[in-house]
Amino acid sequence: MKINPEDFRVPAGKKVDLQKWPTRVKPVYKSKKKYAKLLQQQVEELSSLQRLHYASNRHAVLLIFQAMDAAGKDGAIRHVMSGVNPQGCQVFSFKHPSATELDHDFLWRTTQALPERGRIGIFNRSYYEEVLIVRVHPEILREQRLPEALVDTNTLWQERYRSIVDLENHLYRNGTRIIKFFLHLSEEEQRKRFLDRIDEPEKNWKFSLADIEERKFWKQYMQAYAACLGATSTKTAPWYVVPADDKENARLIIAQVIVDTFKALNMRYPETDAKRRKELLAIREELVREGPGSD
C-alpha cells in the first residue's frame, strides 16, 4: 500500500465530523522489520531534502502537531526527524503561558518562535491551544484579561480562527510553508496507553492526574477540534488528520507528508557564478601550492 497524503488532508472550507475520520487504517507495513526499513528510507530522504532546504535558504517550514494526550506526538517528532541536522531544526513545546505572555495577544509567544528561512520549526502544541483547551475551559480566558466587550463566546472563536488564518496566509506570502498534523486517537486507545503508563514503571513519569481529568472532556475536545480543523485548514496551510491508534503507521504517514511538501518546493543548491568560480579556483591553486613538499 502506498501512502497518499491527500487521503488525510482536510479539504479547505469543509466542515469536519471526526467520527467519519478513522483512527486506524490498513498499515503500509507488513512487519516491524518492514516498518523500520520504510521509516529509515523516509528519514534518509528527509535528511537529504533538509540539507538542500538549508542550502537554498528560500523557504522556512513549520510543522505543527496537535493531539489528545498519549496520541504519540513526541514519538512521531523523535522518529520522523531523527535524521535531520539539529542545526537546521528547532522544536518548541508550548505549555501554560507566563505572566508576560498573558499580557500580549494570543499569537505573540508563538510568533517569536517561528523558523527562519532555511530552517524547520516544530511546534509541539501551538497557538491552536487558544481555540482548543481555552474553548473547552473558557475560564482560562479570565487570565488573559481581555476587555469585556471582546469576550463574547458567540464570536470569539470565529475571530480567533480568522486571526490564525490571516497569520498563516501572511507567512505563506513570505516563504513559510506550514504543515499541520492532528493525530487522531480513539478514546479506547488512549485508555490502553494510559494503563500502560501506569503499569510500566519506566513510563510512570508520562502520566499525571491532570491527564485523566482532561479525558473527562473528550467529547468537548472532539467538538473543538472538529470546529478548528474545518475553519483553519486552507490550501496553503492544510491540516492532516493522521490515524494515530497505530503509532508506527502514523509516523510513516507523517514522514511522507513532510517529504512530499519539501519536494514541492522545487529547491536547488545555489549556483556558482563566473566571478565566484574564479575566486574558488584561485583559492584552490593556493591550497595546492601548500601541499607536501611546498616548503
SULCOR-V721322 format. One record per residue. N is the residue number from 1. PSI is psi as a letter, one per 20 degrees, with the letter a starting at -180 (999 if undefined). D_CENTER is the distance of its C-alpha to the mean C-alpha in Angstrom with 2 decimals. Layout:
n:N psi:PSI d_center:D_CENTER
n:N psi:PSI d_center:D_CENTER
//
This chain:
n:1 psi:p d_center:24.28
n:2 psi:q d_center:21.96
n:3 psi:p d_center:18.37
n:4 psi:o d_center:18.22
n:5 psi:h d_center:14.74
n:6 psi:h d_center:16.80
n:7 psi:h d_center:17.84
n:8 psi:i d_center:14.54
n:9 psi:p d_center:13.86
n:10 psi:o d_center:15.05
n:11 psi:q d_center:17.95
n:12 psi:p d_center:18.18
n:13 psi:j d_center:20.72
n:14 psi:q d_center:21.18
n:15 psi:q d_center:21.61
n:16 psi:p d_center:19.65
n:17 psi:o d_center:21.56
n:18 psi:i d_center:19.35
n:19 psi:h d_center:22.57
n:20 psi:i d_center:22.70
n:21 psi:p d_center:19.29
n:22 psi:q d_center:19.81
n:23 psi:i d_center:18.26
n:24 psi:p d_center:19.85
n:25 psi:r d_center:20.85
n:26 psi:p d_center:23.16
n:27 psi:q d_center:21.57
n:28 psi:i d_center:21.50
n:29 psi:q d_center:23.12
n:30 psi:i d_center:26.67
n:31 psi:r d_center:26.70
n:32 psi:h d_center:24.80
n:33 psi:g d_center:26.27
n:34 psi:h d_center:25.03
n:35 psi:g d_center:21.48
n:36 psi:h d_center:21.62
n:37 psi:g d_center:23.07
n:38 psi:g d_center:20.54
n:39 psi:g d_center:17.57
n:40 psi:h d_center:19.57
n:41 psi:g d_center:20.20
n:42 psi:g d_center:16.57
n:43 psi:g d_center:15.83
n:44 psi:g d_center:18.92
n:45 psi:g d_center:18.10
n:46 psi:h d_center:14.68
n:47 psi:g d_center:16.62
n:48 psi:g d_center:19.20
n:49 psi:h d_center:16.96
n:50 psi:h d_center:15.32
n:51 psi:g d_center:18.93
n:52 psi:g d_center:19.85
n:53 psi:g d_center:16.99
n:54 psi:g d_center:18.21
n:55 psi:g d_center:21.79
n:56 psi:h d_center:21.60
n:57 psi:l d_center:19.97
n:58 psi:h d_center:19.60
n:59 psi:r d_center:15.98
n:60 psi:q d_center:12.95
n:61 psi:p d_center:9.46
n:62 psi:p d_center:6.50
n:63 psi:p d_center:2.86
n:64 psi:p d_center:2.45
n:65 psi:p d_center:3.88
n:66 psi:q d_center:7.52
n:67 psi:r d_center:10.64
n:68 psi:r d_center:14.21
n:69 psi:q d_center:15.54
n:70 psi:j d_center:15.98
n:71 psi:i d_center:13.56
n:72 psi:k d_center:12.30
n:73 psi:g d_center:8.86
n:74 psi:g d_center:10.62
n:75 psi:h d_center:12.39
n:76 psi:g d_center:9.75
n:77 psi:g d_center:8.19
n:78 psi:g d_center:11.90
n:79 psi:g d_center:13.26
n:80 psi:h d_center:11.11
n:81 psi:j d_center:10.94
n:82 psi:h d_center:14.51
n:83 psi:j d_center:16.24
n:84 psi:p d_center:14.50
n:85 psi:p d_center:16.89
n:86 psi:h d_center:15.97
n:87 psi:h d_center:17.76
n:88 psi:j d_center:15.24
n:89 psi:p d_center:12.02
n:90 psi:p d_center:11.31
n:91 psi:p d_center:9.41
n:92 psi:p d_center:10.13
n:93 psi:p d_center:10.78
n:94 psi:o d_center:12.52
n:95 psi:b d_center:15.65
n:96 psi:p d_center:18.77
n:97 psi:q d_center:19.54
n:98 psi:r d_center:22.51
n:99 psi:g d_center:25.76
n:100 psi:g d_center:25.05
n:101 psi:h d_center:21.68
n:102 psi:i d_center:23.48
n:103 psi:i d_center:26.00
n:104 psi:r d_center:23.58
n:105 psi:r d_center:21.83
n:106 psi:i d_center:18.70
n:107 psi:i d_center:16.45
n:108 psi:g d_center:18.28
n:109 psi:h d_center:16.62
n:110 psi:h d_center:13.05
n:111 psi:h d_center:14.70
n:112 psi:h d_center:16.32
n:113 psi:j d_center:13.21
n:114 psi:q d_center:12.02
n:115 psi:q d_center:12.15
n:116 psi:r d_center:15.53
n:117 psi:q d_center:16.57
n:118 psi:i d_center:16.42
n:119 psi:r d_center:13.50
n:120 psi:p d_center:9.83
n:121 psi:p d_center:8.05
n:122 psi:p d_center:5.29
n:123 psi:o d_center:5.55
n:124 psi:n d_center:6.62
n:125 psi:q d_center:8.14
n:126 psi:a d_center:8.87
n:127 psi:i d_center:11.75
n:128 psi:i d_center:11.44
n:129 psi:h d_center:13.34
n:130 psi:i d_center:16.20
n:131 psi:j d_center:16.67
n:132 psi:e d_center:16.00
n:133 psi:h d_center:17.70
n:134 psi:h d_center:19.91
n:135 psi:h d_center:20.99
n:136 psi:h d_center:21.85
n:137 psi:m d_center:23.55
n:138 psi:i d_center:25.09
n:139 psi:h d_center:27.20
n:140 psi:h d_center:24.32
n:141 psi:h d_center:25.16
n:142 psi:h d_center:28.43
n:143 psi:h d_center:26.84
n:144 psi:i d_center:25.47
n:145 psi:l d_center:29.10
n:146 psi:q d_center:28.62
n:147 psi:p d_center:31.90
n:148 psi:h d_center:33.26
n:149 psi:h d_center:33.51
n:150 psi:i d_center:29.74
n:151 psi:m d_center:29.02
n:152 psi:o d_center:29.89
n:153 psi:i d_center:27.56
n:154 psi:h d_center:28.99
n:155 psi:i d_center:27.29
n:156 psi:g d_center:24.80
n:157 psi:h d_center:21.77
n:158 psi:h d_center:22.49
n:159 psi:h d_center:22.90
n:160 psi:h d_center:19.56
n:161 psi:g d_center:17.88
n:162 psi:g d_center:19.93
n:163 psi:g d_center:18.98
n:164 psi:g d_center:15.23
n:165 psi:g d_center:16.00
n:166 psi:g d_center:18.46
n:167 psi:g d_center:16.11
n:168 psi:h d_center:13.58
n:169 psi:g d_center:16.75
n:170 psi:g d_center:18.09
n:171 psi:g d_center:15.19
n:172 psi:g d_center:15.48
n:173 psi:i d_center:19.20
n:174 psi:k d_center:18.77
n:175 psi:j d_center:16.81
n:176 psi:p d_center:13.11
n:177 psi:p d_center:11.05
n:178 psi:p d_center:8.03
n:179 psi:p d_center:6.09
n:180 psi:p d_center:5.23
n:181 psi:p d_center:5.71
n:182 psi:o d_center:8.66
n:183 psi:o d_center:10.23
n:184 psi:o d_center:13.79
n:185 psi:q d_center:16.20
n:186 psi:q d_center:19.93
n:187 psi:h d_center:21.99
n:188 psi:g d_center:24.27
n:189 psi:h d_center:21.73
n:190 psi:g d_center:20.49
n:191 psi:g d_center:24.20
n:192 psi:g d_center:24.71
n:193 psi:h d_center:21.88
n:194 psi:g d_center:23.26
n:195 psi:g d_center:26.66
n:196 psi:h d_center:25.49
n:197 psi:h d_center:24.20
n:198 psi:g d_center:27.67
n:199 psi:h d_center:29.73
n:200 psi:o d_center:28.26
n:201 psi:h d_center:29.18
n:202 psi:i d_center:26.52
n:203 psi:i d_center:23.86
n:204 psi:h d_center:25.76
n:205 psi:h d_center:23.76
n:206 psi:i d_center:20.64
n:207 psi:p d_center:22.63
n:208 psi:r d_center:24.04
n:209 psi:h d_center:26.24
n:210 psi:h d_center:23.63
n:211 psi:g d_center:21.56
n:212 psi:h d_center:24.59
n:213 psi:g d_center:25.34
n:214 psi:h d_center:22.01
n:215 psi:h d_center:22.63
n:216 psi:i d_center:25.70
n:217 psi:k d_center:23.68
n:218 psi:g d_center:21.93
n:219 psi:g d_center:23.55
n:220 psi:h d_center:22.73
n:221 psi:g d_center:19.01
n:222 psi:h d_center:19.04
n:223 psi:g d_center:20.92
n:224 psi:g d_center:18.58
n:225 psi:g d_center:15.48
n:226 psi:g d_center:17.69
n:227 psi:g d_center:18.88
n:228 psi:g d_center:15.54
n:229 psi:g d_center:14.08
n:230 psi:h d_center:17.44
n:231 psi:h d_center:17.79
n:232 psi:j d_center:14.55
n:233 psi:o d_center:13.63
n:234 psi:r d_center:15.31
n:235 psi:h d_center:16.31
n:236 psi:i d_center:14.57
n:237 psi:m d_center:11.23
n:238 psi:q d_center:11.11
n:239 psi:q d_center:9.79
n:240 psi:p d_center:9.99
n:241 psi:o d_center:11.86
n:242 psi:o d_center:11.74
n:243 psi:p d_center:15.01
n:244 psi:j d_center:14.43
n:245 psi:h d_center:18.08
n:246 psi:o d_center:18.22
n:247 psi:g d_center:15.73
n:248 psi:g d_center:16.83
n:249 psi:h d_center:16.60
n:250 psi:g d_center:13.07
n:251 psi:h d_center:12.09
n:252 psi:h d_center:14.25
n:253 psi:g d_center:12.80
n:254 psi:g d_center:9.17
n:255 psi:g d_center:10.91
n:256 psi:h d_center:13.15
n:257 psi:g d_center:10.84
n:258 psi:g d_center:9.42
n:259 psi:g d_center:13.10
n:260 psi:h d_center:14.48
n:261 psi:g d_center:12.50
n:262 psi:g d_center:13.81
n:263 psi:h d_center:17.18
n:264 psi:i d_center:17.47
n:265 psi:i d_center:17.50
n:266 psi:l d_center:20.97
n:267 psi:q d_center:20.78
n:268 psi:q d_center:23.92
n:269 psi:q d_center:25.32
n:270 psi:p d_center:27.42
n:271 psi:q d_center:30.97
n:272 psi:o d_center:33.93
n:273 psi:r d_center:36.69
n:274 psi:g d_center:40.38
n:275 psi:g d_center:40.72
n:276 psi:h d_center:37.86
n:277 psi:h d_center:39.22
n:278 psi:g d_center:42.67
n:279 psi:g d_center:41.33
n:280 psi:h d_center:39.61
n:281 psi:h d_center:42.80
n:282 psi:g d_center:44.84
n:283 psi:h d_center:42.64
n:284 psi:g d_center:42.91
n:285 psi:h d_center:46.69
n:286 psi:g d_center:46.77
n:287 psi:h d_center:44.75
n:288 psi:g d_center:47.09
n:289 psi:h d_center:50.09
n:290 psi:j d_center:48.76
n:291 psi:r d_center:48.81
n:292 psi:p d_center:51.15
n:293 psi:j d_center:54.70
n:294 psi:h d_center:53.86
n:295 psi:999 d_center:55.75
//
